[in-house]
Amino acid sequence: MSDISKTNIMGDLPPLAALPAFEAAARFGSFSKAAQHLGSSQPAISQQIRQLEGALGQKLFQRRSQGVALTPAGKEFRQAVETGFQVLRQATQALRQPATRAEITVATDFAFAAYWLLPRLERFKATMPAVDVRILTAQHVDDLGSASADIAILFGKAPAAGRRGRGKLLFAEKVYPVCAPSYAGGPPRGKPNWMAEAALLHLDDMPAPSSPDRRSERWFTWADWLREARFDEKLRGRQLRFNNYTLVLQAAIAGQGIALGWAPLVEPLIAAGQLRRAHHHVSQSPRGYFLSRTDRQNPSADAFIDWLEGEAQPASRG
């Protein structure tokens, strides 16, 4: 009994082993260069091309004093071979990819996502290319829906003890004034009384929409910072208020006033020359960004947490 697959399929195809030799010779215009590229010899390439031409009943190359050139039939066949190789490459790449990609969902606030997490995600992708990251953001912790997340990075006080994976401090709260380099301000050192005439940009501590009777975890306000910096004059400048820290920083970058800058969120903006420190005094508190591991079972989340802690270490030491 004949081999049906061989009779019906292989019998209709040219010698497949000769196709790499043909493609290389067509690309380089030389049997010798094709041999070097394939780690073979020039006579072996010539023999494979002869076998291919014999099977096709067509001359594929015109021999010249220096190299070879494709005939019209050779050009047509080259296009078919390259198309076939491309299809094989795509199929091979698809098969080498995992059947299902892992995904991690991270809940955090707008500012942390925009100014700290997103600029670093390419480094995580390089470490774990098969894991996708989904980010949920809101200004208030009560609206993040962290129950649907694998990891939460939230600002506030230390989470309650006794809950699995809770309470890892990534960054303690450190705050200092920042403004655009072009903003007219006083010296960065000394008493901050010149700020009495400055426009101050405020982040209001507003109730979370999902819990209108509750207020979110407080953060440093201008009143807190000015008191710690021993400011003793009445404010006479313009006061601009926002309920979103990303907008506060955008207003500062636009030169509309002075904002309180939370480290490490503002550090990349200072390094890029978009902001500068407006005063040396730093207010600190036990609050900060805390990393929480939820009860959802996701093995990739542990690797993401290890990566987060590694990224946070340089800033934590600073």
C-alpha positions in Angstrom: 0.0 0.0 0.0 1.4 3.4 -0.9 1.9 6.2 1.6 -1.0 8.5 0.9 0.5 11.5 2.6 3.7 11.2 0.6 2.0 10.6 -2.7 -0.5 13.4 -2.3 1.6 16.0 -0.5 5.3 15.5 -0.9 5.0 14.4 -4.5 3.6 17.9 -5.4 6.4 19.7 -3.7 10.0 20.5 -4.8 13.0 19.1 -2.7 12.4 21.0 0.5 16.0 20.6 1.7 17.0 22.8 -1.3 14.8 25.7 -0.4 17.1 27.3 2.1 19.9 27.1 -0.4 17.7 28.7 -3.1 16.5 31.5 -0.8 20.1 32.3 0.4 21.5 32.3 -3.2 18.6 34.6 -4.3 19.2 37.0 -1.4 23.0 37.2 -1.8 23.2 36.8 -5.6 26.0 34.3 -5.0 26.4 30.6 -4.4 29.6 31.2 -2.5 28.0 33.7 -0.1 24.9 31.4 0.3 27.3 28.6 1.3 29.0 30.8 3.8 25.7 31.9 5.3 24.4 28.3 5.6 27.7 26.8 6.8 27.9 24.7 3.6 30.1 24.6 0.5 29.7 26.2 -2.9 29.5 22.8 -4.7 26.8 21.6 -2.3 24.7 24.7 -2.9 25.2 24.3 -6.7 24.0 20.7 -6.5 20.9 21.6 -4.5 20.0 24.3 -7.0 20.4 21.8 -9.9 18.1 19.4 -8.1 15.6 22.1 -7.5 15.7 23.3 -11.2 15.4 19.7 -12.3 12.3 19.1 -10.2 10.7 22.3 -11.4 11.7 22.0 -15.0 12.8 25.6 -15.0 16.1 27.5 -14.8 16.1 29.6 -11.7 19.4 31.4 -12.0 21.5 32.9 -14.8 25.2 32.2 -14.2 27.4 35.2 -14.6 31.1 36.0 -14.3 30.4 37.4 -10.8 27.6 35.7 -9.0 24.2 34.7 -10.2 20.9 36.5 -11.1 17.3 35.2 -10.9 15.5 34.3 -14.1 11.8 35.4 -14.4 10.8 32.0 -13.2 13.3 32.3 -10.3 11.8 35.6 -9.3 8.3 34.1 -9.2 9.5 31.1 -7.2 11.5 33.3 -4.8 8.3 35.2 -3.9 6.5 31.9 -3.2 9.4 30.6 -1.0 9.6 33.8 1.0 5.9 33.8 1.6 6.0 30.2 2.8 9.0 30.9 5.1 7.2 33.9 6.6 4.1 31.8 7.3 6.2 29.2 9.0 8.0 31.8 11.1 4.7 33.2 12.3 3.3 29.8 13.1 6.5 28.9 15.0 6.4 32.1 17.0 2.8 31.5 17.9 3.4 28.0 19.0 6.4 29.1 21.2 4.1 31.5 23.1 2.3 30.3 26.2 -1.2 29.1 25.5 -2.6 31.6 28.0 -0.9 34.7 29.2 -0.9 35.4 32.9 -2.4 38.7 34.1 -1.9 40.8 37.3 -4.4 43.4 38.4 -3.0 46.3 40.4 -5.1 48.8 42.2 -3.6 52.2 43.0 -4.3 55.9 42.7 -3.9 58.1 39.6 -0.7 59.8 40.6 1.2 56.7 41.7 0.2 55.0 38.5 1.2 57.9 36.2 4.4 59.1 37.9 6.0 56.0 39.4 4.5 52.8 38.2 3.9 53.3 34.5 7.5 54.6 33.7 8.9 51.4 35.2 6.6 48.8 33.7 8.9 48.2 30.7 11.5 46.9 33.2 8.9 44.4 34.6 8.0 43.4 31.0 11.6 42.6 30.3 11.8 40.4 33.4 8.5 38.6 32.9 7.3 39.1 29.2 4.5 36.5 29.5 2.7 38.4 32.3 0.3 41.3 31.5 -0.4 44.0 34.0 -3.8 45.6 34.4 -4.1 48.8 36.4 -7.2 50.1 38.2 -7.0 53.7 39.4 -9.0 56.1 41.5 -8.3 59.1 43.7 -9.8 57.5 46.8 -8.9 54.2 48.3 -12.6 53.3 48.9 -13.3 53.5 45.1 -10.5 51.2 43.9 -12.4 48.0 44.3 -9.2 46.3 45.5 -11.2 43.1 46.0 -11.0 42.6 42.3 -7.3 43.2 42.2 -4.4 41.0 43.0 -2.3 43.8 44.5 -3.2 47.1 46.0 -0.7 50.0 46.4 -2.6 52.6 48.4 -1.8 55.7 50.3 -2.7 56.1 53.9 -1.9 54.7 57.3 -0.5 51.2 57.8 -3.3 48.6 57.0 -4.7 46.6 60.0 -2.5 43.8 61.1 -3.6 40.1 60.9 -4.7 40.2 57.2 -2.7 38.1 54.8 -0.1 39.9 52.9 -1.0 43.3 54.4 1.1 46.2 55.6 4.3 46.3 53.5 5.5 50.0 53.4 6.9 50.9 50.0 7.4 54.7 50.6 6.9 56.8 53.7 5.3 60.1 53.3 7.8 62.8 52.5 6.6 66.2 51.3 8.3 69.4 50.1 7.1 72.4 47.9 7.8 72.2 44.2 7.2 74.6 41.3 8.1 75.1 37.7 11.7 76.3 37.1 10.3 79.5 35.6 8.0 80.3 38.6 9.1 83.4 40.5 9.8 82.3 44.0 12.0 83.0 46.9 15.2 81.1 47.9 14.9 77.4 48.6 16.5 77.9 52.0 15.6 80.2 54.9 12.2 81.1 56.2 9.3 80.4 53.7 7.5 83.7 54.4 7.8 84.8 50.8 5.1 82.1 50.1 2.6 84.5 51.6 2.4 86.1 48.2 2.6 82.9 46.1 -0.2 81.0 44.5 -0.6 77.7 46.4 -2.0 74.6 44.7 -4.0 72.5 47.1 -5.1 68.8 47.0 -8.4 68.8 48.8 -9.2 65.9 51.2 -12.7 65.3 49.8 -15.0 62.4 50.7 -14.9 59.4 48.5 -17.9 59.2 46.1 -18.7 55.7 47.2 -18.8 56.7 50.9 -19.9 60.4 51.1 -20.1 60.2 54.9 -16.4 59.1 55.2 -13.3 61.0 54.3 -10.3 59.3 52.8 -7.0 58.9 54.6 -5.6 62.3 55.1 -2.3 63.5 53.7 -0.2 66.6 54.3 -1.9 69.8 53.5 -0.4 73.3 53.0 -1.6 74.2 56.5 0.4 71.2 57.9 3.6 72.0 56.0 3.5 75.7 56.7 3.0 75.1 60.4 6.0 72.6 60.5 8.1 75.1 58.5 7.3 77.8 61.0 5.5 80.0 58.6 4.1 83.0 60.5 2.4 85.3 57.9 -1.1 85.5 56.6 -1.6 84.0 53.1 -2.3 86.7 50.6 -1.7 84.8 47.3 -4.2 83.0 45.1 -5.4 79.6 46.3 -6.2 76.9 43.6 -7.8 73.7 44.7 -8.0 70.3 43.0 -9.4 66.9 44.0 -6.8 65.0 41.8 -3.1 65.1 42.5 -2.2 64.6 38.8 -4.0 67.9 38.1 -2.1 69.6 41.0 1.2 68.6 39.4 0.1 69.6 35.9 -0.8 73.0 37.2 2.6 73.3 38.9 4.4 72.3 35.7 2.4 75.0 33.9 3.7 77.6 36.2 0.4 78.3 37.9 1.7 78.1 41.5 3.5 76.0 44.1 2.4 72.5 44.9 3.4 70.1 47.7 5.5 67.4 46.2 5.3 63.8 47.4 8.5 61.8 47.1 9.1 59.8 45.1 6.3 60.9 42.7 7.9 64.3 41.9 11.5 63.1 41.7 11.3 62.1 37.9 9.7 65.5 37.2 12.5 67.3 39.0 15.2 65.2 37.2 13.6 66.0 33.9 13.6 69.8 34.7 9.9 70.1 34.7 9.8 71.0 38.4 12.2 72.3 41.0 12.2 72.3 44.8 10.8 75.6 46.1 12.0 75.1 49.7 14.3 72.7 51.6 11.9 71.8 54.4 10.6 68.2 54.2 7.5 67.1 56.2 7.4 63.5 57.1 4.7 61.2 58.7 4.0 57.5 59.4 1.7 57.5 56.4 2.8 56.4 53.0 2.2 54.0 50.1 1.5 50.5 51.4 1.6 47.3 49.4 -1.3 44.9 50.0 -1.6 41.4 48.7 -5.2 40.4 48.3 -6.7 36.9 48.9 -7.0 36.2 45.1 -4.9 33.2 44.0 -2.5 34.4 41.4 1.1 32.9 41.4 2.4 35.8 39.2 1.5 38.3 41.9 4.3 37.1 44.1 6.9 37.8 41.3 5.4 41.2 40.8 5.6 42.1 44.5 9.3 41.0 44.5 9.9 43.3 41.5 8.0 46.2 43.2 10.1 45.9 46.3 13.3 45.9 44.3 12.3 49.0 42.4 11.3 50.8 45.6 14.5 50.1 47.5 16.7 52.9 46.0 13.9 55.5 46.8 13.4 54.0 50.3 17.0 54.4 51.1 17.0 58.0 49.9 
